[in-house]
């Protein structure tokens, strides 16, 4: 199977959190915002992961098993290799003296739980901008199909393809995961967002439009329909072509 070529490296965020539901929520929103995410559920595991492969930023809970978040931050600041690693402390401790202690131990920012995901993402982006590790957009490509996110240009086989905003976001999502089958509900979350109410069959309409735009008269269909499962950007695997899920399931 051919693979996608991504001409940039997404910043990696290490999330250190021992509450599984919150960890899942943080991962989902950070990945949706374009970041790679690593996870640790206690302080010692976080230090071990950072020693193996240093992330671009750490989102760090205070109350952790093994080592507290404050102690993790203190140890990071003692080592030359991690002295300048950006750290955001995310904690349920809301007293002013707690924030002062965390900042004194080397945290770059302090956010009290609960907070909105928009606030956290804005703080992450701001801190990455200050350290020069903000997410680049770059180029996504699969076979002869290319999406240049900086120039906002889509081409296939040398011809320029004009897409509407929704089809553009849909293609960018599929190009990021070639060969992987996504249900309509997952596509809705990724392209439209969880807070927007859209009927699942709306995905079928936009898949049809995207097919029409990217597939020329003598070009193979790049979008595969998987009966009762979803859609994939996949030009090599056998499967149903040219029909939306509604037609396939009928």
N, C-alpha and C positions, 0 to 999 in steps of 0.2 A: 504494500500500500504506500502510495506517495504521502509525504508528510508536508505540513505547512512550514514555510520559512518565515520566521519573525525576526525582523532586522533591528531589534532593540532588546535590551534586558530590562525587565520590569523590576522596580525596587522591591526588596524583600522585607516584609514586616514580621518580626517574631512577636507573637501574642502569648503572654505568660499569664494564664488564668486557670484556676482550679474548678470553676463552676462550668460544667459541661454545656448547659443551654446558652450561657453568655459567650462561651468560647465559640460555639457554632455560629451564633449571631454575628460576632465580630469577624470571623473568617468569611462568612457570606458577604458582608458589606464591604470588606476590604478587597476581596477578590472581584466583586462587582465594580469597584472603583478602579480596577486595573493593577492591583498589587499582587505579588506572590506572598503567600502566607505560610509561615512555619508555626508550630504550636509547642508549648511546654506547659505542664500542669503543676510543676513545683519549681522552687528556686534553683535547686542544684541541677535539675534537668536543663533549665534555661542557660546556666553557665556552661554546661557541657556542650550544648548546641552552638552557643556563640563561639566557643573555642574551636569547634570543628568547622563552622562556616558562618562568618560574621554577617548578620543581617544589616540592612540600611537603617533600621529603626526598631526599637523595642517598645511595645505597649505592655506595661508591667503592673500587675495587681500587687497590692501591699500585703494582704493576708494570704500567705502561701504556705503549703507544707514544706518541710525540710529547711528552707531559708526564706525569710521574709523578703518582700520586694525591696525594702530599704536596704537590707544587707546585700542583696544582689547588686543594687545600684552602687553601693559603697565599694564592693569588690571590683566592679567594672571600672570605676574611676581610679582605682589603684594601679591598674595595668596599662602600660603605654599603648598597647594595641587597641584597647577599648575605651581609652580615656575620653575620646570625643564622640563615641557612639551615641546617637540621639535616643533619649529615653523619655517616654511619656508615662507618668504614674497615673493609673486609673484605679480608683479605690472608693470604697464606701465610707472611708474616714473623712469627715467633712470639717473637722475643727481647724481653725487657722494655724494652730501650733503644729498640726500634722502636716499641713502643706509646707510650712517653714522647714520642718525637719526633713521632708522628702527633697525639697529643693536644695537644702544645705548639704545633703548627701550626694548631690549630683544630678538629680532629675532635671530635665530641661523644661518640663511642663507638668502640671498637676490638674487632673480632671476628676471631679467627684461624681460617683455613681448616685443615682442614675443620670445618664446624660443622653442626648439625642445622638444618633449615628452621624447626622450632618455636622454636629459640633466636633465630634471626634475626628471625622475625615478632614474637616477644615484645619484642625490643629496638626494632624499628620502631614498634610500637604504643606502647611506653613513651615513646619520644622524641617521637612525635606528640602524645601526651597532654600532655607538658610544654610543647609549643609551641602547643597549642590547635588542632591540625589533625587530630585523630583521625577515623576514618571514621564518618560519620553513616549511619543506616540509611535512614530516609525512606520514600517511597511509590513503588511500581512500578505502572504502569497501562498497559493496552492496550485501546482501545475502551472498553467499559463494565465491564471487569474490573479490579479494583484490589486490590493487596496492600499493606497498611500494615505495614511491618516493625517500627515502634516499638510499635504497638498489637497486633501479631500478629493482624491481622484481614483477612479476604478478603471482598470483596463483588462482586456482579455485578448491574447494573441495580437497585441498591438493596436486594437481598436479601443476607443474610449467609450465607457458605459455610463449613461446618465441614470442616477437613481434618486428616488425621493428620500426624505430623511429617515423614514421608518425602514425602507428596504436597505438603506445604507447601514443602519445600526444592526439590522438582521444579518446582513452579509458579514459585517465585522465580527459578530458573535460566532457565526458558523465557521469563519476562517480561523478563529482562535482555537477551534476544537475540531479539526478535520477528522472525518471517519466516525465521530462519536454521535450516537443517536440521541436526540433530545425530544421529550414529550412537549406537546403544545404548551402545557402549563409552565414548564421550565423556560421555554422560549419567551413566554409572556413576562415572567419575572425578570429575565435578563434584558429584554429589549424595551418593554413598556414600563417595568417597575412594579413592585408589589402593591404600591398605593394606588395604582390606576386600575379601575375596573373595566376590563375588556373581555368580550366573549372569546373563548378558546378558538372558535372557528375563524376569528379574525386573522389568526396566524395563517390559515389556509389561503386566505385572500392575498396576503402579502408574500407568501411563498410563491404563489402563482405569478404575481407581478415580478418577483425577483428572478424566477426561472425565465420568464419572457425576456427580461433585460439582459441576463448574462449568457444565455444560450443562443448562439447564432444558428443560422439554418443548417449548417453542416457540422456543428460542434456537438460533442456528447453532453448530455444533461449532467450537470455537476451536483444536482440535489437529488438525493435518494429518499423515497418515501418508504417507510417500514410499517407494514400493516399493523394497526392497533398499537403502535409504539411511538412513532414520531418521524422526525426528519434528520438527515445528516448531509453534510457537505462531503461527498464521496463519489469520485468518478470511476472507481475501479471495482467496488464491491457489487455483486449482483443484487438486484432488488427492483421494486416497482419504480417506474419513472413517469414523470409527467402528470401524475394525479395527486390531488390533495388528499389528506387523511380522510376527509369526509367521504370522498368518492371511493377510496380504497376500502373503507369499512362498510360501505353500503351493501 
